[in-house]
Amino acid sequence: MGAKFRSLTLLSLSAGSALAAYAPACAQTLDSQNSTLGDIVVTAQRREEKLQEVPIAVTAFDAASIDRNQIATVQNIASQVPNLWMESNTGLQNGARAALRGIGEDESFFTADAPVGIYVDDIYIPRQNGALFDLYDIERIEVLRGPQGTLYGRNTSAGAIKLVSRKPDADTRAMLEVTGGNYDRIDVKASLSGEIASGLSGQVAFLSRNRDGVDLNLVNNKRVNDQDVLAGRASLRWQPSDSTDILLSYDQLRDRSTPGYAVGVSLQPPNDLGPWDKKDQYDGDTNVHTLRSDLTDPISKLDQRGVSLTASFDLGGATLKSISAWREMTYEISLDADGQDTCFGANLPCLHLYQDQKQDQLSQELQLSGRTLGSMLDYVVGGYWFKEKNSQITENAIFVPLGQNPYSDVSLDAHSIALYGSGSWHFSDRLTVTTGLRWTRDTKDFDAAVFSASGIQQQVCVAPTGRTVYSSGACTVASPAGAITAPLERQIKKSWSSFTPRIAVDYTLAPGVMLYGSVSKGFKSGGFDGRESSSQLYALEAIAPEKVLAYEAGVKADWFDRRLRTNLALFTNKIDDLQGTGTNQQTGALTRFSVGDVRTKGAELEVTAVPAPGVELFGSLGLLDTKYTKINFDQVADCGPVGTGTKSLKQKFAPKFSSNVGINYNIRSVLGGAVTMGGNWTHKSSFYHSSCNAIAAMENGYDMVDAQIAWETDDTRWRLAFAVKNLTNESYATGNFFIPSLGFNAMYFNAPRTWTLSARYSFN
């Protein structure tokens, strides 16, 4: 067999937080002498371009910065990207909540879509559950800020995160990496790939991530919030000629990490609505990594697998690309949302949750791209088709143990089709105008029914016509005349269409200095309240799509012979029919609706400098202001119970100020290799966890420091690295359930200080 292998890219669909240091904010690559800033090639506009020549606010991480700074999960990039907020879903370790420029989504139920689209090799990942990826051997990560409705379509109204994996080829490569750390952490990564026959190469890889829990449940003295992940991937790449490139990939994941556990903090005056105090906890101590939970036998079983086929054909003046994919996921989980082992002194749950989800998807995309009109026009046109099936059993346990409550059975079938086109017109060497348009049509079939704990479908007393509900349960002699008894269920089929255009102008003011401005629209699909299980389910209606109109202006510049790079962006977004999820303060039930209209505006700055060979300084700054221009709900009635019935509301997950600064320092000729040292400091100002801006659900901000040191041989075969995450042992709330009427305020905290020691051997 021919000799050459190249390393597998493993994109394991997994949860868990990273224990390594972050990459530079501008994520630039250095030249071979570490003396100037190099170029990163991105595909933000669905064609290869230099990052500094793309008229979009993009933060890109190349393979060198990912490896040098040990980026382990998608979540690691959050502190490095201006105005990006990203944490795991509340109570779920492997779900990805993201907000860009103040636009985000924290509802993980499949009847809601996220406005920050996540893509793996151009394959859309629609669900938050399971989207907090572990990754390695990644060629590139791109974060596109602002609506991407033209080239990426639905559910990118805030932006997109693209993971681009390294493809196998005829070169030989093998890699083995073992990582140990505190909390008995043991990770193993291995990959092997290379030429199988002439024109045919293959790759396989394996990931195991294991760590004891970082928190202790004092009820049974067991550690929780652990990691237990197994994943693998295999690929075949066929290149029968210079004009044909076909890649077939398969991946699978098994995640048995515990669900996220919360720490109960005591309700504070006045009236149980005051600011929370992490030193005043339900368990009686001041340690945010101990807790008391009566959920001593939790369930958390996530399984995913997928197949993709990407084929590219050079037609001699144009390139035709086909992207076909199938994925499926099952996820069963039980979680304690109240952070207590009693409720008002009784051995009952204040709020526990059980859900059993099944999901599968099928997609097909065709693209035709090229250059024409004497190189005046770069274009891409395409079509997209997507089909998804979801179903979930959900049980809310309030004052009654799990398994003894009514439950809902919800399904959703989604179909989407789109046509799009974009062209960049080069009117001169300096002036380019980009125009694009996408048409999207979404159709969703929603079906929900509610059953008693014994499996008998519940009933409701309703009017004979229309959707008027008189009472829960069967009609009685006291019911209005003509009332009928109907099953508590709802079926809705709804379609939405949208045109999402974009126009951008960029002008090269001087070599290395580009000015740009753009206007674009984004579209987030309409949805439903999948958590509604009261009698009002019978009258449920669809939720309108969320639409964004965005204006952006910026400058991208290299200075001093590419030793300094500054990227600045200014933006304003107008969001109509913002979708959101709130909590019924009387029942504890989550409810979903069109919250209102919002305006966000801000500025973003990314800076990278190389003041001397081997020294890299980097930093980023994000400024953000949000404001409701219209509110669709009764603020006094809905927010009054948490003390904000008349408060001027801001967007949640939207810190006004965020920053990151850091350094990487490379020392050559050390024991036959090079030593790289680095660290960074991240700051985020205060932000809210709830749409009502409850003071008791506000995070006051935090500062995080990470550091690392690595030694690598000159031939790059051996690498040793030591990293510390959260060096100062800072604690902050990543999520929250605050329901004072049920007597609890449950806070989910970040991981404490962790360290890792890694050893890697690679051959190529």
N, C-alpha and C positions, 0 to 999 in steps of 0.2 A: 504494500500500500504506500502511496506517495507520502512523503515525510512531513507535512507542515500543518500544524494546528494553531488555531487562534482562540483566544479565551472567550468563553461564553459570557454573555450579558445575562445576569440574573435579575429579573424584576419580580421578586416574590411579593405577592399581594398580601401584605401582612401589616400587623399593628406593632406598636411598641415605640418607645422613645429612644433616640439615639444617645450614645454615650461618648460620641466623638465631637471634636470641635468643628465649628462651622467654617464655610468657605468665605472668601472675601466678598464684600457686598457687591462690587461691580463684577466679581467673578472673572477677572481678566486672566489671560495666560501670559506668562513671561517668555521671552525668547530664550534660546539655548544658553545664553550667558547670564540670564537673570538680570539684565541691565536695562531693558526697555519693555514696554507693554506690547504684546502681540495681538493677533486678531482671533476672534471667535466667529466661526461661521454658524449661522442660525437659519432656521426654516420658518420663521414667524409668519412670512407671507407665502408659505407653501413652495418656496424655491430657495436655493442656497444663496445667502447674502452675508456680507460682513455685518456684525452687530452694529457697528458705528454708522452704517449706511442705511439702516432700517428706520423709517419714520414712525416708530412705535416705541413706547416705553417698555423696554425689555431688559430683564436681568437674566444673564446667562451664566451657567456654571459649566466649564469644560472639564474633560476627563482629568487634566492635571490638577485643577483646583479641588475637584471632588476627592481625588486620591490623596493629595497633599494634606488636606484638612479633614479627612476621614468623615465625610458626609455619609451617614448610615441610613437615614430615612428622609422621606419627603418633608417631614415636619422640621427638619434641621434648617431648611432654607428660610423659615418664617422670619427669623430675626435679621436676616441679611437682605430681605427685599422690602423696600420702603412701602409702608401702608399695607403690608400683608400681615394679617392675623390668622394664625392657624394652630389649632389644638385638636386633640382627640375628642370625639363626641362625648357628651356628658354621660357617664356610666358605661361607655363602650371604649375599650382600649384601642380597637382597630378601626374606628370610624374617623373620617377626616372632615372636620369643620374648618372652613376657610372663609375669610372675608377680605376683599380687595377694595381699597378706597372707600371703605364704609359700607360695602354691599356684600352681604353674606347670607348664610343659611345654617341653622343649627338643628333643624328637624331632619332626622335620619329616616323617617317613614317614607316608603317609596312613592307615596302619593304627592310628595314634594320633591322638586328638583333643586340642585345647587346652582348658583349663578357663576361659580368658579369651576369651569370645566377641567377635568383631569384626563390627560391622554397618555397612553403608553404606545409608542410607535404608531401614532396617528389613530389609535383605537380608543374610542370614547368609553370612559368608565362612568356610568350614570349614577351609581349608588355610593353614598358616603360610607356605608358599612364595608369594611375590607379595603378601603382606598388609602390607608395610611401605609404606603409602600416601604418595605425594606428594599435596598438596592445596592448593587455593586457592578463594576465593569460597565458603568454608564458612560456613553460617549458625551452626553450633554443633557443638561436640564435647562429649560427655557421657561421663564415666567413672563407672560404677556399681560400687562396691566391696561385696564380699560376694556370696553366692549369689543368682542371679536366676532360679531354677528355675521360678517360677510364671508370669511373663509372658514370659520369653525362652527358657526350656526347657533342653534338653540342652546340655552343654558351656559352661555359664556358672556352674559351681560355684564359681569364684573371683570372677567379676564379668563385666562387659561394657563394651566401648568402642564408643560409637555416634558415627558421623559423619553429620551432617544437612546436606544440601546446600541451597543457596538455589534456590528454584524460579523459572523465568522467569515474567514476566507482561507486561502491555501496555506497561510503561514501557521507554523506550529506554536501552540502556547498551552501551558499548563500552570495552574496556580492552586496553592493550598494556604489558607490563613486560619490560624487559631487565636482566639481572643479570650482572655480571662479577666475577671474583675471582681469588685466587691459584690456583695449579695450573691456569692457563688455563681457569678456569670461565667458561662462557657458558650462561646459561639464558634462554629466551624463553617468555613466557606471553601468550596473546591470547584474547580472548573477544568475542562479539558476539551480541546477542539482541534480541528485541522482537516486536511484534505483526505477524502475517502477514495475518490477516483478523479480522473481528469474533469475539471469543471464542477465537481461536487464536493462540498465541504460540510462538516457537521460539528455540533457542539453539544455538550451536556454540562450541567452544573447542579450544585447542591448547596443548600443553606440550612443550618440548624442554629436557632437562637434560643438560649435558655438562661433564665435568671430567676432567683428567688424573689418573692414580693418585697417591695420597698416599704410596705406598711404592715402593721401588726394588728390583727383583730383580737382584742383582749377577751372576747367572749369565749373563744376556743383556743387562744394562744397560737393561731396559725397566721402565716404571712400571706398577704393578699397583694393585688396589683403586681403580679409576676409576669413573666414572658415564657411561652412555650410554643415555638414556631418551627415547622418543617416545611421546606419548599424546594422545588426543583424545576428545571426548564431544559428542554431539548429542542434543537433547531437543525434544519437541513437547508443548505443554500445551493441552488443549481444555477450555474452560469454557462450555458452551452455555447454562448457567443458573446462578443463585446456588446451586443445590443439587447441582450436578455438577462434579467436578473430576477430570480424567483426565490423567496424565502418562506419556509414553512416552520412554524414554531408552536410548541406545546408547553404549557406551564401548569403547575398544580401547587396548592397550598393547603396545609393543615395547621390551624391555630387553636390551641387549647389554653391560652392565657386566661386568667380569671377576668371577670368583668371588672369595670372600674368601681372601686369602693370609695365612699365619701366619708368625711369627718363631720360629725354633727357639732355645730357651734351653737351656743346659747342665744336665745332671742334677747335683744337688748332694748332698753328704754330709749325713747318714750313709746309706750304702747306696743312693745315687741317689734318695732319697726326701725330701730336705730342701727347704726353701723356695726357690722359684726366684728368680733374680737377673737383672733385666733388663739389667744391665751385663755379664753373662757369657753371651754369645750364641754360637750355632753359627757365625755368619758372622764372628766375630772382632772385631766392634766393639761400641760401646755405644749405637748408634742403633737405636731400636725401629722405625724406618721404613725400614730396609734389611734385606734377607733373602736367603737363598739357596734357590731352589726349582728342581728339575729339571722342573717342569711349565711349559715355555716356550711351549706352544701350547694354552692352556686353552680349554675350551668353556663358554659360559654364554649360553643362549638361552631367554629367557622371553617368552612371548606369551600375552596374555589378551584376552578380549572378552566382552561380556555385554549382555543386553537386559532391561529391566524395564518393567512396566506397573503403575502404581498408580492406582487409581480410588476416589474417595470420593463417597458419596451421602448427602445430608442427608435423612433420612426424616421430619423434623419432630418431634423428640423423641428421636431416636437417629440415630447415624451409622454407616453400613455402609462398611467399607473393605476393598478387595481388593488384595493385593500379589502379583504374579506375576513370576517372574524365571527367566532361563536364563543360565548362565555356562559358559565353558570355558577351560582353561589347558593349555599344553604347556610343559615345562621340561626342557631338556637341559643337563647340567652335568658337568664333570670338575674335581676339586679335589685339591690336595696337602694332606693332613691331618697330615703329619709335620714340615713346616717345615724340611726339609733337602734337599740335592741329592744326598746319598749315604746309604746305610744300612750301618752298621758298616764304612764305608770302601769299599763296593762301589757301583757306579753303578746301583743298583736302588732302587725305592721302598720305604720302610718301610711307608707306608700312603697309597695314593691311592684315590680313589673316583670312580666314574662312575655316573650315573643318568639315565634318560630317562623322564620322567613325563608322563602324559596324564590330564586330569581334566575332567569336565563335571558340571553339576548343574542341577536343575530344582526349583522350589519354588512353593508356593501357600499363601497365608495369607488367612483371612477374619476380620474383627473386627467386632463390634457393640458400640458404646459409647454411653453417654448418662447422663442423670440422671433419677431417678424417685423415687416416694414423697414428693412434695412437696419435692424437692431434698435429701432426707435421704440418698439413696444415689447415689454415682457408681460406675458399673460398666463393665466391659469383659469380654466373653466372646469366644472365638474358637476356630478350628481351624487346624491347620498340617499341611502335607504336604511332604516333602522326599525327593528321590531324587538319588543321586550315584553316578557310575562313575569308578573310578580304575584305572590300570595303570602299571607301572613295571618297567623293566629296570635291575638293579643289579649292578655289578661291584666287588668289593673287590680291590685290587692290593697284595699283601703279598709283598715280595721278588721279584715277577714284574711286568713292565710291563703297563700297561693294554692290553686286547685279547687277552691270553694267559691269562686266568684263567676259571674257572667263573663263571657269572652266574645270577642268579635272575630269574624272570619272575613278578611278583606282581600280582594284580588284586583289587579289592574293590568290591562293589556294596553300597550302603547305602540303606536305606529307613527313614523315620521318619514317624510320625503322632503328633499330640498334640491334646488338647482342654484348654482352660483357661478359668478365670474368676476375676475379682477384683472385690471391691467395697469401697468406703470408706464406712463408716456414720458420718454426722455426728450424734452424739447431742446435741451442743450446739455453740455457737459456738467452744468451746474443745476439746472432746473428740471425737476421731475414731478409730475402730477399723477397720483394713483387714484383710480376710481374703481368701485366695486359694488355689487348688488347681489343679495341672496334672497330667494323666496323659500319659505318653509311652511309646511302644513303638518300639524300634529293632530292625531286622533287618539283619544283615550277612552277605554271602556272600563268603568268603575263599577264594582259589585261588592256590597257589604251587607252582612247580616249579623245579628246578635243572638247568642244562645245562652241558656242557663248553664250552670256548672255541670248539670246532668246531661247536657247536649240537646235539650229541647229548645226550639227556636222561640224567642220571646215575641210577644204581641204588643200591639198598640191600638188605641181607639182613635179613629180618624174620621174626617168628613168623607162622604161617598165620592166626591170629586175633588180635584185639587190636592194640595199637600198640607191641609190644616190638621194639626195634631191636637186632640182633646185631652188625652191622658195616656200614661203608660199602662200596659196590661189590657186585658179584654174589656170591651164596653160593658157597662152595667145599666140597670134601669134608670140610674141617675144621669146617664150620658145624654148629650143633646139628641133631639129627634133626628132620625136618619143616620146616626153614627154607625160605623161598621168596625168590626175587628179585623185587623190586617197584620200580617207578619212584619216584624221590625227589620226591615231591609231596605236597600236602595240600590237601584241600577241607573247609571247615567252614562250616555255616550256623548262625547263632546269633541268638537274639532275647533282648532284655531289656526289662522294663517297670519304670516307676518312677512313684510319686506324689510330687510336690514341693510341699508346702504352705507357706504363709507367713501369719503373723499379726503385725500391727504396731499399736501404740497411740501416738498422739501427742496432746500436751496443750499448749495455749498458756498458758504461765504468766503472761505479760504481753505487751502489744503488742510484737511483734518478737522474742519469746523463746519457742521451742518445744522441749519435751522429747519424746523418743521412745524406744521400745524395740521390738525385733522378734525373732522366732524364725523361721528359714527353713531350707529344705533345698535342696541342689543335687545335680545328677546329671550325671556325665560318662560317656559311653557306654563300654561294654566294647569291647575291641579284640583285636589279635593282634600277634605279633612278626613284622613284615614283613621284618625283616633276617635272620631265621634261614635259613641256607643249608647248615648241616652235616647229617649224617645224622639229627639229632634233629628236623628238619623233619617227618619222617614221623610223629612222635609229638606234634606241636605241639597245644596246646589253647588255647582262648580265654582272655583275661584279663578278670577280673571288672570290672564298672563301679566307678567311683570315686564315693563319696557323701560329702556334707558336711552337717553339722548346725551351724548358726551362730546365735550369740546376739549381739545388738548393742544398745547404748544410746548415746544422744547428745543433744546440745543444739545448736540453731542459734539464733544471737542477733545482733541488730543493736543497737548502742549509740550514744549521743550523737547523736541525730537522723541515724542512718544514716551516721555518719562512721567507725564501727568495726564490723567483722563478724567474729565468731568462730564457727567450726564445730568441734565436738569429737565424736569417736566412740570408743567402747570396744568391743572385740569379742573373742570367742573362737570358734574353729572346731574341730570334731572331724571329722577326715577318716578314713574307713574305706576300706581297699583302695586306697591311693595307688598310682597307676601310675607307673612309672619306667623309665629306660633306663640300663644299665650297660655297661661294657667288659670283655670277657674278656681278662684281663691276659696270658694265654698266647698267644692267637691274634690279639688286636686286634679281634675281631668285636664289634659292638654287640649287646646282647641286651636284651629287654624283658620285664617281669614285674610282678606286683603286689608292691610293695616292702614295704608294711605299713600300719600305722595311725599317724596323726600328730595332734598337737594344736598349734594355733597360737593365740596371743593377743597383743593389743597395743592401742595407742592412736594416734589421729590427730588432729592439730590443724591447722586452716587459719585464717589471719588476714589480713584486708585492712583498711587504715586510710587515711583521707584527712585528714591533719592540717591541710592548708591547700589552697585551690583550686589544682588542677593538680598536686598532689603525691600520689602513691599509693605506699604501702608495703605489701609483701605478704610472706608467709612460710608455710611448712608444716613440720610435724614428724611423723615416723613412728617409732613404737617397735614392735618385733616380737620375739617369742620363739617358738621352735619346738622341738618335742620329739617323738621317736618313742615311742609307747606300745606298739607291737608291731612286730617286724621279721620279715618272711617269708622272708628269705634267710640263708644261712650267712655271717655277717659275718666270722668268722675266715678262712674260705676265700676269700671274694670280695673283702674289703677288706684282708686281711692283706698281699697283694702290694704295696699302696701305703702300708703302714704304719699302717693304722687299724683293724686287726682287732678291737680291744677298746675303741675310742674311743666315747664317747657322741655319737651322730650328730645333726646338725641338718639342716634343709631347705636345699637349695641355692637360690641366688638370693634369699636372705632376709637382707639386712643388718639387724642389730639396731637400728641408728640411721640415719635418713636425714632430711635437712633441706634447706630452700631459703629464702633470704631475698633480697629485691630491692627496687628502687625504679623508678618511672617519674615523670618530671618534665616537665610541659608548660609551655612558654613561648609566650604568644600575641603577636601583632603583631610578627612578625619577617619583614621583607621581604615583606609581604603574605600571610603565612601563620603557621604555628605550628611550633615546634621541640619534638620529644619526645626526651628522653634517658632511658636506662634501663640497668639491669644487674642481674645476679643471681648469687648464689653457691650452688652445690649441693654438698652433702657426703653421701657414703654410707660407712658403716663397712664392715668386712671381710665377705666372703661367699665361699661355696664354689661351684665350678663342677661338682662331682661329688657323687653321692649318698654315696660313701664318705668324703667330706670330706678328700680327700688334701691334705696341706699343700702339696705341689708344684702343686696346682690351686686354690689359694686366692688371691683378690684381697684385698690388705690395706686396701682402701678408697681413696677419692680425693676430690679437691676440684676443681670446675670453675667457672670464671668466664666469663660471657658479657656483652657490652655492645653497645649500639646507639645511634645517633642518627639522627633522621629529620626532614625538613622537608616540610610539606605546605601547599599554598596554601589560602586560606580557602574557595575554592569546591571543594576536594578534587580538582581535576582533575590537578594535578601533585604528584608525591611523589618525593623523593630520600631514600635511606636508606643508611647505612653501618653494617655489623654485623661484629662479631668473635666468633667462637665459640672456646672454649677459649683464653682470653686468656693464661693462664699456661703454655700448652703442656704441660698435664698428660697423662700417659699411664697407662692402666690396661688390664687384660685384660678384654675383652668376652666371650671364649670360650677354650676350651682342649681339647686332646687330650693326655693324659698316659698313656703306656704304657711304663713303664721296661723291661719285658721286650723291647720292640722298640727300645729305645735312644733314645727321643725324648720331648720335652716341647714341644709346639707351642702358642704363645700368639698369640691374635688381639687386636690393640690398637685402641683408638679412634683417630679421626683427629687429626692435630696441629692446631696453631693455624691457623685459616682466616679469611679476611675476604671480604666481598662488598660491592659497590656497586651499588645498584639504582635504576633510573629508571622511573617509571610514569606513563602518561597514561590517564585514564579520563574517559568522557563519560556523563552520565546526566541 
